[in-house]
């Protein structure tokens, strides 16, 4: 090696490895964010439906956090054993999304009067399964029906 020869080049493996690790970290963070971004709202809906499945209408009504115009008799007309959506024996949360211009999260739930949740191949029982969309307010986790 003489004075005029350039020094031996350092391999670029460490730079490529750093970019790869950074890219994988960004992808992992984005995936985790998309997976858990509506977790608190889904959990609030789970607590509500768990109370309905257990038959505890009073607790479910409390978790609903109703306004003064939605009395217990109205709640039971919707969710009670003889209500429009009842009896709720099993449920499955399908997805959650944030409608534009809203401060609530729309949570879509499959509700069934059978336990366990019927398979799609069981046509007779699947006909009685309903998809219910609830709004969960992000601020206090109260539930309501979507406003058209």
N, C-alpha and C positions, 0 to 999 in steps of 0.2 A: 504494500500500500504506500503510495507516495502522497505528497502534499497536494497534488492537483486532482487526485481522484476523490469523488464524493464519498461520504461515509455510507456504509451499508444501510439500505432502507429498512424502516421498521414496518413490520406487516400491519395491514389495516384490519386485522381480525378483531382487535379490541374495539375499534370504532364501530364495526358492523355489529358486534355483540351488544354494544351499548344502545344502538338504534333499535335492535331487535327487542331488547328488554323494555325499552321505553314504549315501543309500539304495542307490545303485549300487555303492558301495564295500562295503557290508555284503553285498549279493547276490553280488558277485565273490568275497569272502572265503569265504562259505558254499559256493559252487560249487567253488572250489579245494579246500576242505577235504574235501568229499564225493568229489572226483575223486582226490585223493592221500592219503587217510587210511590206506589199506592198501598203499601203494606199496612199503615195504620187504619186506613179506611176499610180495607178488606177485613182486618181484624175486628173492627167495630161491627161490620155486617155479620161476621162469624158469631160474635157474642150474641147478637140479636137472634139469629136463626138457631143457635144452640139452645137459647131460652125457649123458643117456640117448639123445638123438637122435644124438649123436656116437659112441655106442657105448662110452663110457668109464664102465663100471659101477663101477670103483674110485672114481672121482671122485664119481659120483652117490651111492655108499654113504657116502663121507666127508661130502658135503653133507647127507645124511639125518641125520647125527649120531645113530646108533642107540644104544640101550641095550645092556647085556650080553646080554639075552635075544634080540636080533634079529641073528643071525649073517649073514655074507655069503651063505651058502647059502639062508637064508630070504629075504634081499633079492632074490637072483637068481630064486627061485621066484615072487616077486611081479613083479619088474621086468625080469628077464633076457629074452633073445630067445625062450625057450620058456616064460616066466613067464605068470602070469594076466593081467597088464596089457600084456605085451610081445608082440612087439617094438614099441617106441615109435619111430616114424619122424617123426611130427609131432604137434603139440599146439596148443591154443588155450585161454588162460585166459579163463574165462567171467565169473566174479565172485568177490568176497571179501566175507565178513561176519564179524562177531564174535558167536558164540553167547552167550546170556545166561549169566552165571556162569562163564565160561571165561576163561583167560588166553591162549588161542590164537585164531588167525584161521583160519576155514574158507575154503579156496581151492578153487573148483570148476574143473576142467580137463577139456577134451575131449582124449582121447588116441586116436591112430589108428595102425594099423600101415602106413599108406600115406603117401607123400610126393608131392605136397603134401596138406594136409588136404582130404579129399573134400568136395565140395559137397553140400548137402542133397538136391539133385535126383538124385545118384548113389546110388540106393537100395542097390545091392549092396555098395558100399564103406562106406556110412554105417552099415550094420548092424554092422560090426566096430568102429566108433568107440564108445568107452566114456567115460562121464562119471565122473571120479574126484574125490572130495572128500578133500583133505589138510588136516591141521591144521598150521599153522606157529606155533610158539611165538614170541611177540613178544620175549621176553627174549634168546634166543640164535639165533633163526631155524632151529631144528631142525624136522624134518618128522616127521609120524607119521600113522597112520590115525585117524579119529575113533573114540572109544570109545562104544559104544552105550549 
